[in-house]
């Protein structure tokens, strides 16, 4: 995640190419009525690829990635010299803000947690860092 100084504040940002951004939204819509999930990989704060993951919970209010699928994705990322930059999931009927369960399951301090809210006609996408239960919004830039 890139940190940029704006005035006297440090702003955390994640850059997502528009085609990956649109693919993330499409994956979340395809998962309806359940939550969808996936991983964004790249270097520094620049996303280079998306991994669409299966929500093995088949639930409209929670998700869990298949551990063997996640292991294969981690190996693939490493082989390409990428890091996991973000974990995304959808909220089919809720706001783009981490639920209490999302916060309790946020195990990676250095990863952005992206939530794609599909509660309204136009999807709302927001990113957060979650460290020791503290939720902080970061800027998502698409290009």
C-alpha positions in Angstrom: 0.0 0.0 0.0 1.5 3.3 -1.0 1.6 6.2 1.5 1.4 9.7 0.1 1.9 12.9 2.1 -0.9 15.3 1.3 -0.4 18.5 3.3 0.4 17.2 6.8 -1.5 14.0 6.5 -0.3 10.6 5.2 -2.9 9.1 2.8 -2.8 5.4 2.1 -3.8 4.5 -1.5 -4.3 1.4 -3.6 -4.2 1.7 -7.4 -6.5 -0.7 -9.3 -6.5 -0.7 -13.1 -10.0 -0.1 -14.4 -10.3 -3.5 -16.1 -9.5 -5.3 -12.8 -11.8 -3.0 -10.9 -14.7 -3.8 -13.3 -13.9 -7.6 -13.2 -14.0 -7.4 -9.4 -17.5 -5.8 -9.5 -18.6 -8.4 -12.1 -17.4 -11.3 -10.0 -19.4 -9.8 -7.0 -22.5 -9.5 -9.1 -22.2 -13.0 -10.4 -22.1 -14.3 -6.9 -25.5 -12.9 -6.0 -27.5 -13.6 -3.8 -24.4 -14.7 -1.9 -21.2 -12.8 -0.9 -18.4 -13.2 -3.4 -14.7 -13.0 -2.6 -11.3 -12.7 -4.2 -7.7 -11.5 -3.9 -5.9 -8.7 -5.7 -2.2 -9.1 -6.2 0.6 -6.9 -7.3 3.6 -4.9 -6.1 3.9 -1.8 -3.9 0.4 -0.4 -4.0 -0.3 -1.3 -7.7 -2.7 -4.2 -8.4 -1.6 -6.3 -11.4 -4.0 -9.3 -11.2 -7.2 -10.5 -9.7 -8.0 -14.0 -8.4 -11.7 -14.8 -8.3 -12.2 -17.1 -5.3 -15.1 -19.3 -4.4 -17.2 -18.5 -1.3 -17.5 -22.0 0.2 -20.0 -20.7 2.7 -22.7 -19.9 0.1 -24.0 -17.2 2.4 -25.5 -13.7 1.8 -23.8 -12.5 5.0 -20.4 -14.1 5.2 -17.7 -15.7 3.1 -14.8 -18.1 3.4 -12.3 -18.9 0.7 -11.5 -22.5 0.0 -8.1 -23.1 1.8 -6.7 -25.3 -1.0 -7.6 -22.7 -3.6 -6.1 -20.0 -1.5 -2.9 -22.0 -1.2 -2.6 -22.4 -5.0 -3.2 -18.6 -5.4 -0.5 -17.8 -2.9 2.0 -20.0 -4.7 1.0 -18.4 -8.1 1.5 -14.9 -6.7 4.9 -15.8 -5.3 6.0 -17.4 -8.6 5.1 -14.1 -10.4 6.9 -11.9 -7.8 3.6 -10.4 -6.6 2.2 -9.9 -3.1 -1.3 -10.1 -1.8 -2.4 -6.4 -1.8 -6.1 -6.8 -1.1 -8.8 -9.2 -0.2 -12.2 -8.2 -1.5 -15.7 -9.4 -0.8 -19.2 -8.2 -1.5 -22.0 -7.2 0.8 -25.2 -8.0 -1.3 -27.5 -6.1 1.0 -25.3 -4.1 3.3 -23.1 -1.0 3.2 -19.5 -1.0 2.1 -18.2 -1.1 5.6 -16.6 -4.0 7.5 -19.0 -6.0 9.7 -18.0 -7.1 13.2 -17.2 -10.5 11.7 -15.1 -8.9 8.9 -13.1 -7.1 11.6 -12.7 -10.2 13.7 -11.4 -12.2 10.7 -9.0 -9.5 9.4 -5.7 -11.4 10.0 -3.5 -9.5 7.6 -2.3 -6.1 8.9 -0.6 -5.2 5.6 -3.5 -5.9 3.3 -6.4 -3.7 2.1 -9.9 -5.1 2.8 -12.2 -4.0 -0.1 -15.9 -4.2 0.3 -18.2 -4.1 -2.7 -21.7 -3.1 -1.6 -24.4 -4.2 -4.0 -27.2 -2.8 -1.8 -28.0 0.0 -4.2 -28.3 0.1 -8.0 -24.8 1.5 -8.4 -22.1 -0.6 -6.5 -20.2 1.2 -3.8 -16.6 0.1 -3.4 -14.4 1.1 -0.4 -11.1 -0.1 1.0 -9.9 -0.3 4.6 -7.0 -1.4 6.6 -7.9 -3.3 9.8 -5.3 -3.5 12.5 -6.1 -4.7 16.0 -9.8 -4.1 15.5 -9.2 -0.5 14.2 -10.8 0.2 10.8 -9.3 2.9 8.7 -10.5 3.9 5.2 -7.9 4.1 2.4 -8.2 5.7 -1.0 -8.8 3.5 -4.0 -7.7 4.9 -7.3 -8.7 3.4 -10.6 -7.1 4.2 -13.9 
